[in-house]
Amino acid sequence: MKPKSEISQKLYHILLSRGYEEPFCDLVTKNLNTDFTAKRMIGYLSHYSRLPEVEIVDEMLAILSDRNRIIQKKQAEQSNAKYNEYLNRRRMKED
């Protein structure tokens, strides 16, 4: 896993200040270690003063699932763009 981003460290301190135990805060921020994922969790937490740990974990998993879907979509778009370039070059050679 990559090091925690600045926003992820902010998330860590938010969780600590709300009374969650350090190992839990560390686990959450190790998984939400990018600005995108940490900001999503900070936004989620901003609507609540205190949540059960299980709900935070559930949201963390949902955020990671969304991130993975976005990554897959971008990869598919890149592959499609390369394939379209290939087809265009092939068509130009035939002309």
Secondary structure as UniProt FT lines:
FT   HELIX           6..17
FT   TURN            18..19
FT   HELIX           22..31
FT   HELIX           35..45
FT   TURN            46..47
FT   HELIX           53..94
//
